Amino acid sequence: MGSKQKERVHAILYWGLPVLAVILIVVAWVLFSAQHPELMPDPVSVWKRLIKTFVKPIGNTNLFGHAWASLSRVLLALLIAWAFGIFFGILIGWNRTARAIFGSIFEVIRPIPPIAWIPIMIMWFGIGELPKILLVFIGTFVPLVINTSAGISMVDKINISVGKVFGGSNMQILKDIVIPTALPSIFAGIRTSVSSGWTTVLAAEMLAAQRGLGSLVTKGWQGSDMALVLVAVITIAIIGSLLSFLLNKLEKVVCPWNSNK
Amino acid sequence: MAEFEDNRPLKVEVKGLTKRFGDLLVLDDLNFNIRKGEFVCVVGPTGCGKTTFLNCLTRIHMPSEGDLYIDGVPADPRKHNISFVFQEPSSLPWMTVEDNIAYGLKIKKLPQAEIDRRVNRILDLMGLQEVRKVYPGELSVSAEQRVIIGRSFAMEPDLLLMDEPYGQMDVKVRFYLEDEVIRLWRELGSTVVFITHNIEEAVYVAERVIILSNKPAHIKEELKIDLPHPRNIADPKFIEYRNYITDKIKWW
């Protein structure tokens, strides 16, 4: 087989396999739901339930409203977390004194799963918007700080030497050399923060919320409405993968030298 | 070999330069001068401290004793227009070829028109026009090194320091770039300190060769290469110089 032919076979294979995987899951779903309808509603009833969320809104809003409620919480928290997390990460990675003061605090906070803060947040701030946004902030801020500071402290010495030899000031070296070197790593932190933010907000909504995809899961569960649970779960999955797709595109724009490899 | 006359003004003065890393003495009381516009090669056995010497010149390391003066004042990369070609590939991977070449010029805050002019000239000279928008990671090692050399020449420096810049190149590219360095040196009148362990290369490019001893490095001899450019590596006088220096740095 020629190498061009081989490439074509590979191309078809790598396009085809993901599609095949999805088809297999759907087939398994159909088969399983036919045998155990009480455990798993079939795709048609889930589709009908989805339509119903628009006809008969839950908590005064349709599915889009719930999705937006979750997304807006995440995005707001993420924006704040990116600003503070990247700033702190650079500070800790670049400045030894800052690392001495804050570094160990982050090492202690890091292993705590964000949902472990839920009881404290509810006790302190009730069940409004603030505790949910704060929770997502906590869950996203820490990975950002860790990734950013790791990226900053891994900067190649030779690149700093280049900056010094050309007479760059410390600020210029930080701006022109250190931060660009750390960008791929900062971006890895952003990626982690988005996925962890998305899971955290849903967990928070499952415990206490009127709106949001997490609250739909809880409502479906409490009302033994498995179709509604599945509608929410599938929406969560779709939005999650859309976010990750967007981040991939964004990474190619922000770190073009890295994505060409 | 005899002392020689040179009327050019002094550019670099090295006085009692000593460098220790802990207990390890690397440079032992080096004293010599480099004149303005001179092309000096520093040769010595591998690991004798050549790179440490250059790093002291650029203040990447501070000398333990003694000092280096450029135009009579202690060397300072912020005051002096110093350019450096590192031994290792040192292009900045997140910048395109043209941005890499412009990097030092932007730090020095040159007018944009001047930056464009110089970058274009270097791209032409180094045959890099076609890859100007490409990232260094996509280039071959020798093309990347041409970017780095170009970046240094773009500075039109008072002092150009080169640390075995052609160590990673094949012979053909090396001779081509050696001729390029000579041509640019003559056009721009830069003072060049070129470090190498390749004796043929040193005799091919240098006006004067400073021969270092084994570690701790001291100066064994300063030797003027009295041959016109371009030099012929098969010329008996060239071979005589080459053999003489080889004998001097033999450590076996």
Chai-1 contact restraints between the chains, C-beta under 6 A:
chainA,res_idxA,chainB,res_idxB,connection_type,confidence,min_distance_angstrom,max_distance_angstrom,comment,restraint_id
A,I158,B,E88,contact,1.0,0.0,6.0,A-B,restraint_1
A,I158,B,S90,contact,1.0,0.0,6.0,A-B,restraint_2
A,S161,B,I60,contact,1.0,0.0,6.0,A-B,restraint_3
A,V162,B,S90,contact,1.0,0.0,6.0,A-B,restraint_4
A,V165,B,T58,contact,1.0,0.0,6.0,A-B,restraint_5
A,V165,B,P77,contact,1.0,0.0,6.0,A-B,restraint_6
A,V165,B,F84,contact,1.0,0.0,6.0,A-B,restraint_7
A,F166,B,G104,contact,1.0,0.0,6.0,A-B,restraint_8
A,F166,B,I107,contact,1.0,0.0,6.0,A-B,restraint_9
A,G167,B,P77,contact,1.0,0.0,6.0,A-B,restraint_10
A,G167,B,R78,contact,1.0,0.0,6.0,A-B,restraint_11
A,G167,B,I107,contact,1.0,0.0,6.0,A-B,restraint_12
A,G168,B,I107,contact,1.0,0.0,6.0,A-B,restraint_13
A,P180,B,W94,contact,1.0,0.0,6.0,A-B,restraint_14
A,W257,B,P93,contact,1.0,0.0,6.0,A-B,restraint_15
A,W257,B,W94,contact,1.0,0.0,6.0,A-B,restraint_16
A,W257,B,Y135,contact,1.0,0.0,6.0,A-B,restraint_17
A,W257,B,G137,contact,1.0,0.0,6.0,A-B,restraint_18
